[in-house]
Amino acid sequence: MNQRKRFFGTDGVRGVANIEPMTAETALKLGRAIAYVFKKEPRRHRIVIGKDTRLSGYMLESAIQAGVCSMGVDVLLVGPLPTPGIAFITSSMRADAGIVISASHNPYQDNGIKFFSREGLKLPDSKELEIEEFIFDNRDPSHRPTAREIGKAYRIDDAVGRYVVFLKNTFPKELTLEGLKIVVDCANGAAYRVAPEVFYELGAEVIPIGVEPDGENINEKCGSLHPEIMGAEVKKRGADIGIALDGDGDRCMLVDEKGNILDGDYLMAICAARMLKEGRLGRNTVVATIMSNSGLDEAIEKSGGRVVRTDVGDRSVVEEMLKNGYNLGGEQSGHVVFLDHTTTGDGIISALQILSIMVKEGKKLSELAKVMTVYPQVLVNVKVKAKRNLDDIPAIAGMLKKISRRLKKTGGRAFVRYSGTEPVARITVEGGSKDEIERLAGELADVVKKELG
């Protein structure tokens, strides 16, 4: 089904701002299309629009707003707010849909548009195809609303406050963060106001960095893409933990008090161990993607649970969770979903769950992280000119088989997948020897570059 899509990737529509498909013209069409798709009953409809801190957000926000209003649907503007915050506001205000203008962890010149249903869930393929069909099949209704039937736009001035209260309510009411020193890196992105306020109001001493967005510095040498910056600050300040978010606030990377970087696999392992102990892990199962380290499987099994794998993308993870009654899942990149609290990845909620375990158990993060032993893993990105079917390229398929046979003895693995948001092939090699997997990853990257670069 994904091959039929012309706009949508694994996480909405994305590209360089002011170049198709990220133009004002296409944004207006997407606004009209989402309004059409969700305007079913004869009543007044409402759609929430939020964004991160990119310069191009102003342009796209105005265009989408115009498109939605032109279909007779009202707009609720929340301004800069994390992606999960927009999902929350959409559901909380009983809006018909939510729109997020963000390119997540990408550099500032990129932007993206993604949609949530009224339940705060990312749209299934069928809805994304319906949106595209409206645009490409010229399904523009002959009758356009006029006079009082044209949509209005309202600004929700207290959106940040509403979201802060919601986040604090995911932290056990009998606990506080008093006595903890926290470094939080907001990536100069959408969480720059929300995150420091949440941790401060729960009692922590907060050292905020990456909280001075200027429209161009989102994700620039900060946030979850560069947790080493936060790690240096943790060691310098003698902090207990470092929390790094990405540009739209749905990812979380951690640093322990020693400066060690802990990714989403560690986060899931620590939380799953505690949830299994308390009997709160749905069907004793964690949902992870093919990217997660094999050490996660071993850690969960030792704690009495199991891991189920899906394709890459938090949408795939959530679909599996909803389908089978699981309540914890996520990605190595730091997207972790706690369905008991929210419908999508939320970096602040993820951090709060870890902090609650630190407080309950009276342990440092480095001690909690011992629950998992990580296998050496190498990730290599190769820019490609076209995303051809990898199975149809003999040189790549042959090299993968050769490497997989070599790694089988040590329980290792290797695979190649395309990014859903960039023209990039992502190579992953995992095994027992760091030197060996680095060499094998390099050999595989050379073949991919020759065939697709």
C-alpha positions as CSV (number, residue, x, y, z in Angstrom):
1,M,0.0,0.0,0.0
2,N,2.9,2.3,0.8
3,Q,4.1,2.1,-2.9
4,R,0.8,3.7,-4.0
5,K,1.4,6.8,-2.0
6,R,2.7,9.9,-3.7
7,F,3.0,12.3,-0.7
8,F,3.1,10.3,2.5
9,G,6.2,8.5,3.9
10,T,6.5,6.6,7.1
11,D,5.7,9.7,9.2
12,G,3.5,12.1,7.2
13,V,4.7,14.3,4.3
14,R,8.2,15.7,4.5
15,G,10.7,17.6,2.5
16,V,12.7,20.8,2.0
17,A,10.5,23.8,2.9
18,N,9.3,25.8,-0.1
19,I,10.1,22.9,-2.5
20,E,7.4,20.4,-3.4
21,P,5.8,18.9,-1.6
22,M,6.5,21.3,1.3
23,T,5.2,24.4,-0.5
24,A,2.4,26.7,0.6
25,E,0.3,25.6,-2.4
26,T,0.5,21.9,-1.4
27,A,0.0,22.7,2.3
28,L,-3.3,24.5,1.3
29,K,-4.4,21.5,-0.6
30,L,-3.5,19.2,2.3
31,G,-5.5,21.4,4.6
32,R,-8.5,21.2,2.3
33,A,-8.1,17.4,1.9
34,I,-7.9,16.7,5.6
35,A,-11.0,18.9,6.2
36,Y,-12.9,17.0,3.5
37,V,-11.9,13.5,4.8
38,F,-13.0,14.3,8.4
39,K,-16.0,16.4,7.6
40,K,-18.7,13.7,7.5
41,E,-21.6,14.7,9.7
42,P,-23.7,17.9,9.2
43,R,-22.2,19.8,12.1
44,R,-19.5,22.3,12.8
45,H,-16.1,20.5,12.7
46,R,-12.8,21.5,14.3
47,I,-9.1,20.7,13.5
48,V,-6.1,21.4,15.7
49,I,-3.0,22.8,14.1
50,G,0.4,23.0,16.0
51,K,4.0,23.3,14.9
52,D,7.6,23.2,16.1
53,T,10.0,26.2,16.0
54,R,11.2,26.1,12.3
55,L,11.1,29.4,10.4
56,S,9.0,27.8,7.6
57,G,6.3,26.9,10.1
58,Y,4.7,30.3,9.8
59,M,4.3,29.9,6.0
60,L,2.9,26.4,6.2
61,E,0.7,27.1,9.2
62,S,-1.1,29.9,7.4
63,A,-1.5,27.9,4.2
64,I,-3.0,24.8,6.0
65,Q,-5.2,27.1,8.1
66,A,-6.6,28.7,4.9
67,G,-7.2,25.3,3.3
68,V,-9.1,24.0,6.3
69,C,-11.2,27.1,6.8
70,S,-12.1,27.2,3.0
71,M,-13.9,23.9,3.6
72,G,-16.1,25.2,6.3
73,V,-14.1,23.7,9.1
74,D,-12.8,25.7,12.1
75,V,-9.2,25.7,13.2
76,L,-7.8,25.6,16.7
77,L,-4.2,27.1,16.7
78,V,-1.9,26.0,19.5
79,G,1.4,27.4,18.2
80,P,4.7,25.7,19.1
81,L,3.9,22.5,21.0
82,P,5.4,19.0,21.0
83,T,3.8,16.5,18.6
84,P,2.4,14.4,21.5
85,G,1.0,17.6,23.0
86,I,-0.9,18.2,19.8
87,A,-2.2,14.7,19.9
88,F,-3.3,15.3,23.5
89,I,-5.1,18.6,22.7
90,T,-6.8,17.0,19.7
91,S,-8.3,14.3,21.9
92,S,-8.9,16.4,24.9
93,M,-10.9,19.1,23.0
94,R,-12.8,16.4,21.0
95,A,-11.5,17.9,17.8
96,D,-12.0,16.0,14.6
97,A,-8.3,15.8,13.7
98,G,-4.9,17.2,14.5
99,I,-2.2,18.6,12.2
100,V,1.4,18.8,13.2
101,I,3.9,21.0,11.2
102,S,7.3,19.5,12.0
103,A,10.2,17.6,10.5
104,S,11.1,16.1,13.9
105,H,14.8,15.5,14.0
106,N,15.6,16.9,10.6
107,P,17.6,20.2,10.1
108,Y,15.7,23.5,10.1
109,Q,15.4,23.8,6.3
110,D,13.2,20.7,6.2
111,N,9.6,20.6,7.3
112,G,6.8,18.1,7.4
113,I,3.1,17.7,7.9
114,K,1.5,14.8,9.8
115,F,-2.0,14.1,11.0
116,F,-3.8,12.7,14.0
117,S,-7.3,11.3,14.3
118,R,-9.7,12.6,16.9
119,E,-8.4,9.8,19.2
120,G,-4.8,11.2,19.0
121,L,-3.6,8.3,16.8
122,K,-1.6,8.7,13.6
123,L,-3.7,8.0,10.5
124,P,-3.8,4.6,8.9
125,D,-2.8,4.0,5.2
126,S,-6.4,4.1,4.1
127,K,-6.9,7.7,5.4
128,E,-3.6,8.9,3.9
129,L,-4.6,7.5,0.6
130,E,-8.0,9.2,0.8
131,I,-6.3,12.5,1.4
132,E,-4.1,11.9,-1.6
133,E,-7.0,10.9,-3.8
134,F,-8.8,14.2,-2.9
135,I,-5.8,16.1,-4.2
136,F,-4.7,14.1,-7.2
137,D,-8.1,13.1,-8.5
138,N,-9.4,16.7,-8.3
139,R,-12.2,15.8,-5.9
140,D,-12.8,19.4,-5.1
141,P,-16.5,19.8,-4.3
142,S,-18.3,22.1,-6.7
143,H,-20.0,23.8,-3.8
144,R,-17.6,25.7,-1.6
145,P,-18.9,27.2,1.7
146,T,-19.7,30.9,1.7
147,A,-20.8,33.6,4.1
148,R,-21.1,32.2,7.7
149,E,-20.3,28.7,6.6
150,I,-16.6,29.5,6.0
151,G,-14.4,28.2,8.8
152,K,-13.0,30.4,11.6
153,A,-9.6,30.2,13.4
154,Y,-9.2,30.4,17.1
155,R,-6.0,30.5,19.2
156,I,-5.9,28.2,22.2
157,D,-3.8,30.4,24.5
158,D,-3.6,27.9,27.4
159,A,-2.5,24.9,25.3
160,V,0.9,24.8,27.0
161,G,-0.6,24.9,30.5
162,R,-3.1,22.2,29.6
163,Y,-0.4,19.9,28.4
164,V,1.9,20.6,31.4
165,V,-0.9,19.5,33.7
166,F,-1.5,16.3,31.6
167,L,2.2,15.4,31.7
168,K,2.4,15.9,35.5
169,N,-0.5,13.6,36.0
170,T,1.5,10.7,34.4
171,F,3.9,10.9,37.3
172,P,2.9,9.2,40.6
173,K,1.1,11.7,42.8
174,E,2.8,10.4,45.9
175,L,6.3,11.1,44.5
176,T,8.3,14.3,43.9
177,L,11.6,15.0,42.1
178,E,13.0,16.9,45.1
179,G,16.7,16.3,45.5
180,L,17.3,15.5,41.8
181,K,19.3,17.6,39.5
182,I,18.2,17.3,35.9
183,V,19.8,18.6,32.7
184,V,17.1,18.8,30.0
185,D,18.1,19.6,26.3
186,C,15.0,20.7,24.3
187,A,16.8,20.9,21.0
188,N,15.7,24.5,20.5
189,G,12.4,22.8,19.4
190,A,8.8,22.5,20.3
191,A,9.4,21.4,24.0
192,Y,11.5,24.4,24.9
193,R,8.8,25.8,27.2
194,V,7.0,22.7,28.3
195,A,9.8,20.3,29.4
196,P,11.7,22.5,31.9
197,E,8.4,23.6,33.5
198,V,7.2,20.1,34.1
199,F,10.4,18.9,35.8
200,Y,10.6,22.1,37.8
201,E,7.0,21.9,39.0
202,L,7.6,18.4,40.2
203,G,10.4,19.6,42.4
204,A,13.6,19.0,40.5
205,E,16.5,21.4,40.1
206,V,16.4,21.9,36.4
207,I,19.3,23.0,34.1
208,P,17.7,23.7,30.7
209,I,19.7,23.9,27.5
210,G,18.5,24.1,23.9
211,V,15.7,26.5,24.9
212,E,16.5,29.5,22.7
213,P,14.9,28.8,19.3
214,D,15.5,31.3,16.6
215,G,13.8,29.4,13.7
216,E,17.1,28.1,12.4
217,N,18.8,26.3,15.3
218,I,16.4,23.5,15.9
219,N,18.3,20.2,16.3
220,E,21.6,22.0,15.6
221,K,24.3,20.4,17.7
222,C,21.8,19.7,20.4
223,G,18.9,17.5,21.5
224,S,18.6,13.7,21.0
225,L,20.8,13.8,17.8
226,H,23.7,15.1,19.9
227,P,23.3,13.7,23.4
228,E,27.0,14.1,24.0
229,I,26.4,17.8,24.5
230,M,24.0,17.1,27.3
231,G,26.3,14.4,28.7
232,A,29.1,16.9,29.1
233,E,26.8,19.3,30.9
234,V,25.6,16.5,33.2
235,K,29.2,15.7,34.3
236,K,30.1,19.4,34.6
237,R,27.1,20.2,36.8
238,G,27.1,16.9,38.8
239,A,23.6,16.2,37.7
240,D,21.7,12.9,38.3
241,I,20.3,12.5,34.8
242,G,20.3,14.2,31.4
243,I,17.2,14.2,29.2
244,A,17.5,15.0,25.5
245,L,14.5,15.6,23.3
246,D,14.3,16.0,19.6
247,G,12.8,18.9,17.6
248,D,9.2,17.9,18.1
249,G,9.5,16.4,21.5
250,D,8.5,12.8,20.8
251,R,11.9,11.2,21.2
252,C,13.9,10.9,24.4
253,M,17.6,10.0,24.9
254,L,19.1,9.7,28.4
255,V,22.5,10.2,30.0
256,D,23.3,8.7,33.3
257,E,25.2,10.5,36.1
258,K,28.5,9.2,34.7
259,G,27.8,10.6,31.2
260,N,26.9,7.3,29.5
261,I,24.3,7.7,26.7
262,L,21.2,5.5,27.0
263,D,18.9,5.1,24.0
264,G,15.3,3.9,23.6
265,D,16.3,0.2,24.1
266,Y,17.6,1.0,27.6
267,L,14.5,3.0,28.4
268,M,12.2,0.1,27.4
269,A,14.4,-2.4,29.3
270,I,14.3,-0.4,32.5
271,C,10.6,0.4,32.4
272,A,9.6,-3.2,31.3
273,A,11.6,-4.7,34.2
274,R,9.7,-2.5,36.7
275,M,6.3,-3.1,35.0
276,L,6.8,-6.8,35.0
277,K,7.7,-6.7,38.7
278,E,4.5,-4.8,39.4
279,G,2.3,-6.9,37.0
280,R,1.6,-3.9,34.8
281,L,3.2,-4.9,31.5
282,G,0.4,-5.8,29.1
283,R,0.6,-9.6,28.2
284,N,4.2,-9.4,29.6
285,T,5.3,-8.1,26.1
286,V,7.3,-5.2,24.8
287,V,6.9,-4.2,21.2
288,A,10.1,-3.1,19.4
289,T,11.2,-2.7,15.8
290,I,13.8,-4.6,13.8
291,M,16.3,-1.8,14.7
292,S,16.4,-2.6,18.4
293,N,19.4,-4.3,19.8
294,S,19.3,-8.1,20.5
295,G,20.3,-7.2,24.1
296,L,16.8,-5.9,24.6
297,D,15.3,-9.3,23.9
298,E,17.7,-10.9,26.4
299,A,16.9,-8.3,29.1
300,I,13.2,-8.7,28.8
301,E,13.4,-12.5,28.8
302,K,15.5,-12.4,32.0
303,S,12.8,-10.3,33.6
304,G,10.1,-12.7,32.6
305,G,8.7,-11.1,29.5
306,R,9.2,-11.2,25.7
307,V,9.8,-8.9,22.8
308,V,7.6,-8.7,19.6
309,R,9.2,-7.0,16.6
310,T,7.6,-4.8,13.9
311,D,8.7,-2.7,10.9
312,V,10.5,0.6,11.6
313,G,8.2,3.5,12.6
314,D,6.3,4.4,15.8
315,R,3.0,4.0,13.8
316,S,3.8,0.3,13.2
317,V,4.6,-0.1,16.9
318,V,1.4,1.5,18.0
319,E,-0.7,-0.5,15.5
320,E,0.8,-3.8,17.0
321,M,0.2,-2.6,20.5
322,L,-3.5,-1.7,19.9
323,K,-4.1,-4.9,17.9
324,N,-2.9,-7.2,20.7
325,G,-3.4,-5.4,24.0
326,Y,0.2,-4.4,24.7
327,N,1.0,-1.2,26.6
328,L,4.7,-0.6,26.1
329,G,6.6,-0.3,22.9
330,G,9.1,1.8,21.0
331,E,12.1,2.4,19.0
332,Q,15.9,2.4,19.6
333,S,15.8,6.1,18.4
334,G,14.0,7.1,21.6
335,H,10.3,7.0,20.4
336,V,8.7,5.1,23.3
337,V,5.0,4.7,23.7
338,F,3.2,4.2,27.1
339,L,-0.3,3.4,26.0
340,D,-1.5,3.6,29.6
341,H,-0.8,7.3,29.5
342,T,-0.8,8.5,25.8
343,T,-1.4,7.4,22.2
344,T,2.0,8.3,20.7
345,G,5.7,8.7,21.6
346,D,6.2,11.4,24.1
347,G,9.8,12.2,25.2
348,I,8.7,13.9,28.4
349,I,6.4,11.1,29.5
350,S,9.3,8.6,28.8
351,A,11.6,10.6,31.0
352,L,9.0,10.8,33.8
353,Q,8.6,7.0,33.8
354,I,12.4,6.6,34.3
355,L,12.5,9.3,37.0
356,S,9.7,7.6,38.9
357,I,11.6,4.3,38.9
358,M,14.8,6.1,40.1
359,V,12.8,7.7,43.0
360,K,10.9,4.5,43.9
361,E,13.9,2.2,43.9
362,G,16.3,4.9,45.2
363,K,18.9,3.9,42.5
364,K,21.1,5.9,40.2
365,L,20.3,5.6,36.5
366,S,23.7,3.9,35.8
367,E,22.6,1.1,38.2
368,L,19.2,0.7,36.6
369,A,20.8,0.5,33.2
370,K,22.6,-2.7,34.2
371,V,19.4,-4.6,33.4
372,M,20.6,-4.7,29.7
373,T,23.8,-5.7,28.0
374,V,24.1,-4.3,24.5
375,Y,25.6,-6.2,21.6
376,P,28.0,-4.2,19.4
377,Q,26.0,-2.6,16.6
378,V,27.0,-0.3,13.7
379,L,24.7,1.9,11.8
380,V,25.8,3.5,8.5
381,N,23.7,5.8,6.3
382,V,24.3,6.0,2.6
383,K,22.6,8.6,0.4
384,V,20.8,7.1,-2.6
385,K,19.5,8.5,-5.9
386,A,16.5,6.1,-6.0
387,K,14.9,3.7,-3.6
388,R,14.9,0.5,-5.7
389,N,13.7,-2.8,-4.4
390,L,16.8,-4.2,-2.5
391,D,15.9,-7.8,-3.3
392,D,16.1,-7.0,-7.0
393,I,19.7,-5.8,-6.7
394,P,21.9,-9.0,-6.8
395,A,25.1,-7.3,-5.5
396,I,23.4,-6.0,-2.4
397,A,21.3,-9.2,-1.8
398,G,24.4,-11.3,-2.3
399,M,26.5,-9.3,0.1
400,L,23.8,-9.4,2.8
401,K,23.6,-13.2,2.5
402,K,27.3,-13.5,2.8
403,I,27.5,-11.3,5.9
404,S,24.5,-12.9,7.5
405,R,26.2,-16.4,7.1
406,R,29.4,-15.0,8.7
407,L,27.5,-13.5,11.7
408,K,25.2,-16.4,12.3
409,K,27.8,-18.2,14.5
410,T,27.8,-15.3,17.0
411,G,24.0,-14.6,16.8
412,G,24.6,-11.5,14.8
413,R,22.6,-10.0,12.0
414,A,22.7,-7.5,9.2
415,F,20.1,-5.7,7.1
416,V,19.5,-2.7,4.9
417,R,16.3,-0.5,4.9
418,Y,15.4,2.8,3.4
419,S,14.6,5.8,5.5
420,G,10.9,6.8,5.2
421,T,11.7,10.5,5.4
422,E,15.1,11.0,3.6
423,P,16.8,9.7,0.4
424,V,19.0,7.4,2.5
425,A,19.7,3.7,2.9
426,R,20.3,2.7,6.5
427,I,22.7,-0.2,7.1
428,T,22.7,-2.1,10.4
429,V,25.2,-4.7,11.4
430,E,25.2,-6.4,14.8
431,G,27.5,-9.0,16.3
432,G,29.9,-10.1,18.9
433,S,33.0,-8.2,17.6
434,K,33.1,-4.4,17.2
435,D,36.0,-4.6,14.7
436,E,34.4,-7.3,12.6
437,I,31.0,-5.6,12.3
438,E,32.6,-2.2,11.5
439,R,34.5,-3.9,8.7
440,L,31.5,-5.8,7.4
441,A,29.3,-2.6,7.5
442,G,31.9,-0.8,5.5
443,E,32.0,-3.5,2.9
444,L,28.2,-3.5,2.6
445,A,28.1,0.3,2.5
446,D,30.6,0.3,-0.5
447,V,28.3,-2.0,-2.4
448,V,25.2,0.1,-1.6
449,K,27.0,3.2,-2.7
450,K,28.1,1.6,-6.0
451,E,24.6,0.3,-6.8
452,L,22.4,3.2,-5.5
453,G,24.6,6.2,-4.7
